[in-house]
Amino acid sequence: MQRKDFQQLKKKVYIITEGGRRFGFGHIVRCKALYDAFKQQNAEIQMIIEGDETLLPILDTANHRFVAWHNNNPNLLALCKNSDICIIDSYHAPAELYHKIAQETKILACFDDTNRIEYPPNSVLINGILHANRTFYANQTNVNLLLGLEYQCVRTEFWNQAAKKINDNIQSILITVGGNDIRHIIPVLAETTKLIIPDAQIDIVVGASSQNIELLKKIRNPSVTLHINADAKHILSLMIKADLAISAAGQTLCELACCGVPGISVSVIDNQLAHAKAWSEEGCFTFAGEWNDCNFQRNLSLQIQGLNNPLARQNQSIKMQQLIDGNGAQRIVQHILNR
């Protein structure tokens, strides 16, 4: 078949990933963005997820199935055998499985933030993190690298956002640490924020699987609102409203940046540390430190006080929206389809 003919046919695409109570939501968020970008190109697409029903608000109407696929599930390989494109986004799948899937599909693309394994030859390797560079992947041979924020996947709701309006005073604060507050730090974030900006409305976003929901529900403060399992449209509305965000240093930072929301990042797992520092070095999302730093609360307080200055928030917001436009998923899809 000629390459031109291949491009014109309706592609069969599988996005293979993980998420939920055991893994978090970051993979699902960026894979859903890629799903939507492929749908725009009329692809026949399905998400194959090692996960659970806590993901349903993120998945929305996406065609998906839950499959325990990590351990060389033969059904997964059978699906891939009839595919044009497979995308894998995993921190847990063994290298052997990547190579098996590469033998079954026409094009294999892989998300990788940490240079975790050696990827199959001729695969597409995607790292949409700020400061991602080729030197980091010098050991990868015969792979096609898509690196940097121009390839960062954020959900469709966050594509092409207008410039953020910066208010003189902080009236609304958004707190989110991902789907699961695994470190139980949301109460600390909320209490510290309230001490410094007592009149602000605080919106807290958590997933249904968060282990401290019952504790958070006990907050009896009329200026604090808890949002459980908010979908992308709801989260977007909260970001547009927010004058300041306090967030874990995962995928949410990229969505906040698309909306130009100035804020503070917190590293709650080891692989977030480099991401947090990269944004801070660019003058965006001042870094309060790792969740278990002995001076964490003091650092957080200092960062909140610093961003009480509207000019500091304005500078952050402008830099963010200059760095990322939210169209990374579309660029990835076009690159893959043009191979």
N, C-alpha and C positions, 0 to 999 in steps of 0.2 A: 504493500500500500504506500502511495506517495505521501510525503509529509503534509502537503496541502489538503489531501483527502482526509487525513487523520484529524486535522484541525477543524474541518467542517462537520465532522460527525458529532453527534451528541455523546459526550464523554461519560463513562461510568467511573465514579469517584467514591473512594472510601476514606473517611477521616477516622483514624484509629487512635483513641486516647483514653484517659483515665480521670476520675474526679469523684467527689462526693464526700461522705463522712470520713473516709480513710485518707484521701489524697488532697483535698482542697479543690478550689474552683478555677484556679488560674488557667489550666490547660483548656477547660471547657469554654471559658470566655473567648480566648483567642481562636479556638477551633470553630466556635459558632460564627465568629466574624469571617473566617475563611469559607465556611459553609455558605454564608449569605453571598459572598463574592462569587463563588462557583455557581450558585443559583442564578445570579444575574447573567451568567454565560450559558444558561439553559442546560447545565450539567444534570445528569442523573446521579444523585449524591445521597449518601447515608453516613451517619456517624455511628461508629462501633465503640462502645464505651464500657470500660471496666468501672462500674459505678453503681449508683442507686438513685432512688426517686427524689432525693434532695436537690438534684440537678434540674428538675423539671421547669422551675421558673426561668432558668437561664436558657434551656433548650427551646422553650416556647413551642412553636409548631414544627421544629426541625425533625426531619425523618431520622430516627435513631433506633438503636436496639442496645440493650445492656447485655454484654457478653464477658465472661471471665476469660479474657484472651491472653493474659500475660505468659502463661505456660504453654506456648506452642499449640494453642487450640486448633485442631484440624479443620474445624468449620471456618475459622478465620482464613486459613490458607486457601481453602476451597473458594471463598468469596474473592480473595485477591487474584486468583487465577483468571477470573473473568473481568478484571478491572483494567481501565486505562491508566488511572492515577491512584496511588495510595499515599496518604500523608500520615505520618506517625508523630505523635506528641506525647512523650513518656519520660519519666525519670526512673522507671522500674523495669521496662522490657529488656530482656537479654539481647546482646549483640547478635547472637545466632538467629533470633527471630527476624531482625531487620534484614539479614542476608537471605533468609528464606523468602520473605515477602518480595524482596528485590528481584528474585528469580521468577516470581509469579505475575508481576505487574509490568506495564510498559514504562511507567515513570514513578520513581519513589522520591518523596520529599519528606524531610525530617526536621522538626523543631529541635534545637539544641542550644541551651544557655550555658553549658558548663564543659563542653568538649568531653562528654561522658564516655563515649565508646568510639571505636573506629567504624566509620560508616561505609556502606557498600560503594564501590566505584560507580560513577555516573549518577549518583543520587544528588538531589538538591538539599543543601543544608541551610536552615534559616535561623538566624539569631537577630531579633528585632530590638535588642537592648541597646540603649545609649552607650557609645564608646566600643561596641563590638568591632573587632578588627581581625584582619587576615593573619597576623602574626600569632594570635591565640590558637588558630587552627592550622598551624604550619605542618602538623603531623598528619593531617587528613589529605589523602592522595586521590586525585581524579574525582573530586566532588565540586559541585557548582555552589559557591557561597553567596547568600543573600544576607547582608549584614547591615545593622544600624536601624535607626528609627524610621527610615523610609519604608522598612519592611515590618514595622510593628503592627500587629493585628489588634484593632479595637472594634467593638461591636458597631453595627451599622448606625445605631442611634447617635454615636459620637463622631461620625464622619463630618468633616466640613462645618465645624461649629463657628458661630460668630465670635468676634472679639468680646472678651469678658468685661462687663461693667464693674468697676471697682468703687465701692462706697467708701465714704470717709471713715465711717465707724463699722466695727464688726458686729453685725446683728444676727448672723446665722453661721453656725459652725457644723460641719459634717465630720463624723467620726466613723471610720470603718477599718477593720483589720482583716478583711477577707470573709469568706463564708463561715469559717470556724475561728472563734477567738481562743486559739489553742493555749495561749499564755494567760488568759483571763485578765487582760490588761485594760479592757474597755472601762471598767469602773475607775481605774487610776487616771486614764486619759480624761474622762468626763469630770472627775472631781478636781483635777489640776486646772483644767480649762475654766471651770466655774469660779475657782478662786481668783483668777486673773481677769476674766471678762464675765462678771456675774449676771449681766443683763442680756447676754446673748441666748438665742434659741439654739439648742443642740439637737441635731438629728443623728441617731445612732443606727447604723445599718449592719445587720447580722443575718447569717443563713439559718434555716430551720434546724440544722444539725449542730449549731453552736451549743456547747455544753453549759454555758452560763446564762441561757435565756431566762430561766426562772428567777435568777438573781437580778438580772437587768429589769425584769418586769416589776420588781419591787421598788424601783426608783420612783418615789412619789414627789416628783418635781414637775410642775406644770410647764416649765420651759425645756424639758427633756422629752423627746419623742423617740420611741423605739420602732424601727421598721424591720420586720422579719420577712426574709425571702422576697425582697423587692425585685421587680423585674427591671430590665434595662431602661425602659421609659420612665419609671418611677425614680430610678437612681439618677438619670439625666436631669430630671426636674429638681432633685435635691442639689445636684452640683451647680446648676444654673443659679439656684437661690443662694448657695453658700458663699460667704465672704472669706472663709478660711476652712481648710480641710486638714484633718490629722489622719494619716493612713499608714497601714503597713506598706512595705516597699516592694509590693508585687505588681501584678497586672493593673491594679486600680490606679497606680500613679500615672500610667499612660492615658487612661480615660480622663483623669483629672486634668492632665496637661492639655489634652485636646480641647477641653472646656475652659482652659486658662484659669483654673481655680488655684490660687496661691495656697501653700500649705507646708506641712511638716511631715517628714517620713520617720517611720520606726521600723527597725529590722527585727522581725519576730522569728525568722528561721535563717540558717547560715547562708543559703543561696540568695538572700535578699540584700546582703551587706554591700556587695559591689554595685548593685543597682542603685541603692540609696546614695552611696557616695558619688556615683557618676552624676546623678541629677543635682546633688548639692554643689559639685564642682562647676556645674554650668550656671549656678546662681538660681536654681529652681529647687523647691522642696528642701528647705533647711533640714538638717539631719539631727534628730534628738538622740540618736544612739541605738544600741541594741537593747532589747526589752529588759535584759537582766543586768545592765550596767549599774554599778553602785550609785552613780550620779544621774541616773536616768530622769527622775522626776525634776531634779534641779535643771538639767539641760532642757527638758521639755518646757519648763516654766520660762526659761530665758528665751527660747525660740518663739513662744507665744507672745511674750512681751515685745520682741523685735518686730513681729508681724502685725502688731497693733498700729504700726505706722503705715498709712495708706500708700505712701510712695514705695515702700519696700514690697508691699503686695502688688502694686502696679508693675514694678520692675520684673518680679517673678512671672506674672501673668503674661506679659509681652514676650519674654524669653521662651516660655513654654510653647506658646502657639507659633512661634517662629521655628521651633525645633521639630514639631510634629503636626501633621495635618489630618491624621486618622485614616489615610488611604492605603495603608500598607497591605491589607488583605487583597485589595484589587491589583496592586503591583505584583504580588506573589502569583496570583492566578494568571495574570497576563504573561508573566515570565514562564510559568510551567506550560501554558498552552502554546507558547511560541517555541518550545524546545523541539 
